Amino acid sequence: MFEIYRSKQNRHHYVAIRQDDDRENPQGIRESQNLAFLTHVADDGEPRIAFDPDEAKSRIERDGFYAFAVTIDIREHAEG
């Protein structure tokens, strides 16, 4: 299971950590004054909009966290 946090300063920036990870970086993210807990994402390997679980696992293993940005553009119609 992943924990997803959202930046309080930039609505496009997010950080993911593993729920069971108690290393220093994940603990710092949980306690950060700049991030707010958003949601949990299951570690089931299923792709999701704006979240790649395989990339997250790789970066969390390396860095203790996975930082990513999401930008949503509203469209009036589908482009072919």
N, CA, C and O atoms as a GROMACS GRO file, in nm:
protein
  320
    1MET      N    1   0.085  -0.118   0.000
    1MET     CA    2   0.000   0.000   0.000
    1MET      C    3   0.090   0.124   0.000
    1MET      O    4   0.189   0.131   0.072
    2PHE      N    5   0.052   0.221  -0.083
    2PHE     CA    6   0.122   0.350  -0.089
    2PHE      C    7   0.041   0.455  -0.014
    2PHE      O    8  -0.082   0.450  -0.011
    3GLU      N    9   0.112   0.550   0.046
    3GLU     CA   10   0.049   0.670   0.103
    3GLU      C   11   0.083   0.784   0.007
    3GLU      O   12   0.198   0.800  -0.033
    4ILE      N   13  -0.018   0.862  -0.031
    4ILE     CA   14   0.004   0.974  -0.122
    4ILE      C   15  -0.019   1.103  -0.045
    4ILE      O   16  -0.121   1.121   0.021
    5TYR      N   17   0.078   1.195  -0.056
    5TYR     CA   18   0.071   1.325   0.008
    5TYR      C   19   0.074   1.432  -0.101
    5TYR      O   20   0.138   1.416  -0.205
    6ARG      N   21   0.003   1.542  -0.076
    6ARG     CA   22  -0.003   1.653  -0.171
    6ARG      C   23   0.064   1.775  -0.112
    6ARG      O   24   0.050   1.805   0.007
    7SER      N   25   0.139   1.846  -0.196
    7SER     CA   26   0.205   1.968  -0.152
    7SER      C   27   0.102   2.074  -0.116
    7SER      O   28   0.003   2.092  -0.187
    8LYS      N   29   0.125   2.144  -0.006
    8LYS     CA   30   0.036   2.254   0.033
    8LYS      C   31   0.066   2.381  -0.047
    8LYS      O   32  -0.018   2.470  -0.054
    9GLN      N   33   0.184   2.388  -0.108
    9GLN     CA   34   0.224   2.507  -0.182
    9GLN      C   35   0.200   2.496  -0.333
    9GLN      O   36   0.183   2.597  -0.401
   10ASN      N   37   0.200   2.374  -0.386
   10ASN     CA   38   0.184   2.355  -0.530
   10ASN      C   39   0.086   2.240  -0.554
   10ASN      O   40   0.118   2.125  -0.528
   11ARG      N   41  -0.032   2.272  -0.601
   11ARG     CA   42  -0.138   2.173  -0.614
   11ARG      C   43  -0.108   2.065  -0.717
   11ARG      O   44  -0.184   1.969  -0.728
   12HIS      N   45   0.001   2.078  -0.792
   12HIS     CA   46   0.040   1.978  -0.892
   12HIS      C   47   0.143   1.877  -0.839
   12HIS      O   48   0.170   1.777  -0.906
   13HIS      N   49   0.199   1.901  -0.723
   13HIS     CA   50   0.308   1.819  -0.672
   13HIS      C   51   0.260   1.721  -0.565
   13HIS      O   52   0.186   1.756  -0.473
   14TYR      N   53   0.306   1.596  -0.580
   14TYR     CA   54   0.267   1.488  -0.491
   14TYR      C   55   0.389   1.406  -0.452
   14TYR      O   56   0.492   1.409  -0.520
   15VAL      N   57   0.378   1.334  -0.341
   15VAL     CA   58   0.483   1.244  -0.296
   15VAL      C   59   0.418   1.114  -0.253
   15VAL      O   60   0.316   1.114  -0.183
   16ALA      N   61   0.476   1.003  -0.294
   16ALA     CA   62   0.428   0.871  -0.253
   16ALA      C   63   0.534   0.802  -0.169
   16ALA      O   64   0.653   0.812  -0.196
   17ILE      N   65   0.488   0.733  -0.065
   17ILE     CA   66   0.575   0.650   0.018
   17ILE      C   67   0.503   0.518   0.043
   17ILE      O   68   0.382   0.507   0.022
   18ARG      N   69   0.579   0.419   0.088
   18ARG     CA   70   0.517   0.290   0.124
   18ARG      C   71   0.460   0.301   0.265
   18ARG      O   72   0.524   0.358   0.354
   19GLN      N   73   0.343   0.247   0.284
   19GLN     CA   74   0.276   0.255   0.413
   19GLN      C   75   0.357   0.188   0.524
   19GLN      O   76   0.354   0.233   0.639
   20ASP      N   77   0.428   0.081   0.491
   20ASP     CA   78   0.503   0.005   0.592
   20ASP      C   79   0.649   0.050   0.607
   20ASP      O   80   0.726  -0.015   0.677
   21ASP      N   81   0.686   0.161   0.543
   21ASP     CA   82   0.825   0.208   0.544
   21ASP      C   83   0.845   0.305   0.660
   21ASP      O   84   0.780   0.409   0.666
   22ASP      N   85   0.936   0.270   0.752
   22ASP     CA   86   0.959   0.357   0.868
   22ASP      C   87   1.100   0.418   0.866
   22ASP      O   88   1.151   0.460   0.970
   23ARG      N   89   1.162   0.422   0.747
   23ARG     CA   90   1.293   0.485   0.736
   23ARG      C   91   1.281   0.637   0.755
   23ARG      O   92   1.170   0.689   0.768
   24GLU      N   93   1.394   0.706   0.758
   24GLU     CA   94   1.397   0.849   0.788
   24GLU      C   95   1.320   0.934   0.686
   24GLU      O   96   1.242   1.020   0.727
   25ASN      N   97   1.340   0.913   0.556
   25ASN     CA   98   1.272   0.995   0.456
   25ASN      C   99   1.120   0.982   0.462
   25ASN      O  100   1.051   1.084   0.465
   26PRO      N  101   1.065   0.861   0.465
   26PRO     CA  102   0.919   0.851   0.476
   26PRO      C  103   0.865   0.914   0.605
   26PRO      O  104   0.759   0.977   0.603
   27GLN      N  105   0.936   0.898   0.716
   27GLN     CA  106   0.891   0.959   0.841
   27GLN      C  107   0.890   1.112   0.827
   27GLN      O  108   0.798   1.178   0.875
   28GLY      N  109   0.990   1.166   0.762
   28GLY     CA  110   0.996   1.311   0.739
   28GLY      C  111   0.880   1.360   0.654
   28GLY      O  112   0.826   1.469   0.677
   29ILE      N  113   0.841   1.280   0.556
   29ILE     CA  114   0.727   1.316   0.471
   29ILE      C  115   0.599   1.316   0.553
   29ILE      O  116   0.518   1.407   0.541
   30ARG      N  117   0.580   1.214   0.635
   30ARG     CA  118   0.459   1.206   0.719
   30ARG      C  119   0.448   1.325   0.814
   30ARG      O  120   0.338   1.372   0.844
   31GLU      N  121   0.562   1.374   0.860
   31GLU     CA  122   0.564   1.482   0.959
   31GLU      C  123   0.581   1.620   0.897
   31GLU      O  124   0.583   1.719   0.970
   32SER      N  125   0.593   1.628   0.766
   32SER     CA  126   0.619   1.754   0.697
   32SER      C  127   0.505   1.854   0.715
   32SER      O  128   0.388   1.818   0.708
   33GLN      N  129   0.541   1.978   0.738
   33GLN     CA  130   0.443   2.087   0.744
   33GLN      C  131   0.402   2.133   0.604
   33GLN      O  132   0.305   2.208   0.589
   34ASN      N  133   0.475   2.089   0.502
   34ASN     CA  134   0.450   2.131   0.364
   34ASN      C  135   0.365   2.032   0.285
   34ASN      O  136   0.326   2.061   0.171
   35LEU      N  137   0.335   1.917   0.344
   35LEU     CA  138   0.258   1.814   0.275
   35LEU      C  139   0.136   1.776   0.357
   35LEU      O  140   0.139   1.780   0.480
   36ALA      N  141   0.029   1.739   0.286
   36ALA     CA  142  -0.093   1.694   0.352
   36ALA      C  143  -0.128   1.556   0.298
   36ALA      O  144  -0.123   1.534   0.177
   37PHE      N  145  -0.165   1.464   0.387
   37PHE     CA  146  -0.205   1.331   0.344
   37PHE      C  147  -0.326   1.344   0.252
   37PHE      O  148  -0.420   1.419   0.280
   38LEU      N  149  -0.324   1.269   0.140
   38LEU     CA  150  -0.434   1.273   0.044
   38LEU      C  151  -0.511   1.142   0.040
   38LEU      O  152  -0.633   1.141   0.058
   39THR      N  153  -0.439   1.029   0.017
   39THR     CA  154  -0.510   0.903   0.000
   39THR      C  155  -0.414   0.785   0.008
   39THR      O  156  -0.292   0.803   0.011
   40HIS      N  157  -0.470   0.666   0.011
   40HIS     CA  158  -0.393   0.542  -0.003
   40HIS      C  159  -0.416   0.488  -0.143
   40HIS      O  160  -0.524   0.502  -0.200
   41VAL      N  161  -0.313   0.424  -0.199
   41VAL     CA  162  -0.324   0.356  -0.329
   41VAL      C  163  -0.275   0.214  -0.309
   41VAL      O  164  -0.166   0.192  -0.256
   42ALA      N  165  -0.354   0.119  -0.351
   42ALA     CA  166  -0.318  -0.023  -0.336
   42ALA      C  167  -0.196  -0.056  -0.421
   42ALA      O  168  -0.179  -0.002  -0.531
   43ASP      N  169  -0.112  -0.143  -0.370
   43ASP     CA  170   0.006  -0.191  -0.442
   43ASP      C  171  -0.031  -0.318  -0.518
   43ASP      O  172   0.021  -0.426  -0.491
   44ASP      N  173  -0.122  -0.302  -0.615
   44ASP     CA  174  -0.171  -0.417  -0.690
   44ASP      C  175  -0.117  -0.422  -0.832
   44ASP      O  176  -0.156  -0.509  -0.910
   45GLY      N  177  -0.027  -0.329  -0.866
   45GLY     CA  178   0.034  -0.329  -0.999
   45GLY      C  179  -0.054  -0.271  -1.108
   45GLY      O  180  -0.010  -0.262  -1.223
   46GLU      N  181  -0.175  -0.233  -1.076
   46GLU     CA  182  -0.266  -0.178  -1.177
   46GLU      C  183  -0.228  -0.033  -1.206
   46GLU      O  184  -0.206   0.046  -1.114
   47PRO      N  185  -0.221   0.003  -1.334
   47PRO     CA  186  -0.190   0.143  -1.368
   47PRO      C  187  -0.306   0.235  -1.329
   47PRO      O  188  -0.422   0.196  -1.332
   48ARG      N  189  -0.270   0.356  -1.293
   48ARG     CA  190  -0.368   0.457  -1.255
   48ARG      C  191  -0.333   0.588  -1.324
   48ARG      O  192  -0.218   0.609  -1.363
   49ILE      N  193  -0.430   0.674  -1.339
   49ILE     CA  194  -0.402   0.805  -1.397
   49ILE      C  195  -0.301   0.877  -1.309
   49ILE      O  196  -0.324   0.896  -1.190
   50ALA      N  197  -0.189   0.916  -1.367
   50ALA     CA  198  -0.085   0.996  -1.302
   50ALA      C  199  -0.006   0.923  -1.195
   50ALA      O  200   0.070   0.987  -1.121
   51PHE      N  201  -0.020   0.792  -1.183
   51PHE     CA  202   0.058   0.719  -1.082
   51PHE      C  203   0.105   0.587  -1.140
   51PHE      O  204   0.023   0.505  -1.183
   52ASP      N  205   0.235   0.566  -1.142
   52ASP     CA  206   0.297   0.445  -1.195
   52ASP      C  207   0.354   0.365  -1.079
   52ASP      O  208   0.459   0.401  -1.026
   53PRO      N  209   0.287   0.257  -1.037
   53PRO     CA  210   0.334   0.183  -0.920
   53PRO      C  211   0.472   0.122  -0.936
   53PRO      O  212   0.546   0.113  -0.838
   54ASP      N  213   0.509   0.080  -1.057
   54ASP     CA  214   0.642   0.023  -1.077
   54ASP      C  215   0.750   0.128  -1.062
   54ASP      O  216   0.853   0.103  -0.999
   55GLU      N  217   0.728   0.246  -1.118
   55GLU     CA  218   0.824   0.355  -1.102
   55GLU      C  219   0.831   0.398  -0.956
   55GLU      O  220   0.939   0.427  -0.904
   56ALA      N  221   0.716   0.401  -0.890
   56ALA     CA  222   0.714   0.439  -0.748
   56ALA      C  223   0.797   0.342  -0.665
   56ALA      O  224   0.876   0.384  -0.580
   57LYS      N  225   0.780   0.212  -0.687
   57LYS     CA  226   0.857   0.113  -0.611
   57LYS      C  227   1.007   0.132  -0.631
   57LYS      O  228   1.084   0.126  -0.536
   58SER      N  229   1.047   0.156  -0.756
   58SER     CA  230   1.189   0.175  -0.788
   58SER      C  231   1.246   0.298  -0.716
   58SER      O  232   1.352   0.290  -0.655
   59ARG      N  233   1.175   0.410  -0.725
   59ARG     CA  234   1.223   0.534  -0.662
   59ARG      C  235   1.218   0.526  -0.510
   59ARG      O  236   1.307   0.578  -0.442
   60ILE      N  237   1.117   0.461  -0.455
   60ILE     CA  238   1.109   0.447  -0.310
   60ILE      C  239   1.223   0.360  -0.259
   60ILE      O  240   1.281   0.389  -0.155
   61GLU      N  241   1.254   0.255  -0.331
   61GLU     CA  242   1.368   0.170  -0.293
   61GLU      C  243   1.497   0.251  -0.292
   61GLU      O  244   1.579   0.237  -0.201
   62ARG      N  245   1.513   0.336  -0.393
   62ARG     CA  246   1.636   0.416  -0.406
   62ARG      C  247   1.639   0.535  -0.311
   62ARG      O  248   1.741   0.560  -0.247
   63ASP      N  249   1.527   0.610  -0.302
   63ASP     CA  250   1.528   0.738  -0.233
   63ASP      C  251   1.445   0.742  -0.104
   63ASP      O  252   1.458   0.834  -0.025
   64GLY      N  253   1.360   0.642  -0.084
   64GLY     CA  254   1.271   0.643   0.031
   64GLY      C  255   1.139   0.711   0.002
   64GLY      O  256   1.050   0.710   0.087
   65PHE      N  257   1.124   0.770  -0.117
   65PHE     CA  258   1.000   0.836  -0.156
   65PHE      C  259   0.996   0.847  -0.308
   65PHE      O  260   1.096   0.823  -0.375
   66TYR      N  261   0.880   0.882  -0.362
   66TYR     CA  262   0.860   0.901  -0.505
   66TYR      C  263   0.786   1.032  -0.524
   66TYR      O  264   0.667   1.042  -0.491
   67ALA      N  265   0.853   1.133  -0.577
   67ALA     CA  266   0.791   1.263  -0.602
   67ALA      C  267   0.745   1.268  -0.747
   67ALA      O  268   0.816   1.225  -0.837
   68PHE      N  269   0.625   1.322  -0.768
   68PHE     CA  270   0.574   1.334  -0.904
   68PHE      C  271   0.479   1.454  -0.913
   68PHE      O  272   0.430   1.504  -0.811
   69ALA      N  273   0.455   1.499  -1.035
   69ALA     CA  274   0.368   1.613  -1.059
   69ALA      C  275   0.252   1.569  -1.148
   69ALA      O  276   0.267   1.482  -1.233
   70VAL      N  277   0.137   1.631  -1.126
   70VAL     CA  278   0.018   1.602  -1.205
   70VAL      C  279  -0.042   1.734  -1.251
   70VAL      O  280  -0.065   1.824  -1.170
   71THR      N  281  -0.068   1.745  -1.380
   71THR     CA  282  -0.136   1.861  -1.435
   71THR      C  283  -0.257   1.810  -1.512
   71THR      O  284  -0.245   1.720  -1.595
   72ILE      N  285  -0.371   1.868  -1.484
   72ILE     CA  286  -0.493   1.828  -1.552
   72ILE      C  287  -0.542   1.945  -1.636
   72ILE      O  288  -0.561   2.056  -1.586
   73ASP      N  289  -0.562   1.919  -1.765
   73ASP     CA  290  -0.616   2.019  -1.856
   73ASP      C  291  -0.758   1.979  -1.892
   73ASP      O  292  -0.782   1.866  -1.936
   74ILE      N  293  -0.852   2.068  -1.873
   74ILE     CA  294  -0.991   2.042  -1.908
   74ILE      C  295  -1.007   2.059  -2.059
   74ILE      O  296  -0.964   2.158  -2.117
   75ARG      N  297  -1.069   1.959  -2.121
   75ARG     CA  298  -1.091   1.964  -2.266
   75ARG      C  299  -1.241   1.960  -2.292
   75ARG      O  300  -1.317   1.897  -2.219
   76GLU      N  301  -1.281   2.027  -2.397
   76GLU     CA  302  -1.423   2.031  -2.433
   76GLU      C  303  -1.464   1.911  -2.515
   76GLU      O  304  -1.583   1.878  -2.521
   77HIS      N  305  -1.367   1.844  -2.581
   77HIS     CA  306  -1.396   1.727  -2.664
   77HIS      C  307  -1.272   1.641  -2.675
   77HIS      O  308  -1.160   1.687  -2.649
   78ALA      N  309  -1.292   1.519  -2.713
   78ALA     CA  310  -1.179   1.426  -2.730
   78ALA      C  311  -1.107   1.459  -2.860
   78ALA      O  312  -1.169   1.491  -2.961
   79GLU      N  313  -0.975   1.450  -2.855
   79GLU     CA  314  -0.895   1.473  -2.975
   79GLU      C  315  -0.856   1.340  -3.033
   79GLU      O  316  -0.816   1.249  -2.959
   80GLY      N  317  -0.865   1.325  -3.162
   80GLY     CA  318  -0.839   1.198  -3.227
   80GLY      C  319  -0.704   1.174  -3.268
   80GLY      O  320  -0.674   1.069  -3.324
   0.00000   0.00000   0.00000
